Amino acid sequence: MITNTGVEELRQVLAELYDLDAEQARTMPSGFYNNDELLQLEKEHVFRQQWACVGHAGEIPENGDYFTTELVDEQL
């Protein structure tokens, strides 16, 4: 179990998982899902650097209607 690890250690684990055969596949350790440092890197290098679909025209039934959402701590 990996908890409270740094990003570099998580990257090493990911590299090891990447090299496994399909028969050895498994989920990533919990550190990938609850590491604040990794989350901040993802926000900066994934969500703030690329276009992200946050809705579909079908979600807006009438002219003038709208919806709001949040992405990377920003109201949209």
Secondary structure, DSSP 8 states (H G I E B T S, - for coil): ---S--HHHHHHHHHHHHTS-GGG-----THHHH-HHHHHHHIIIIITTS------GGG--STT-----EETTEE-
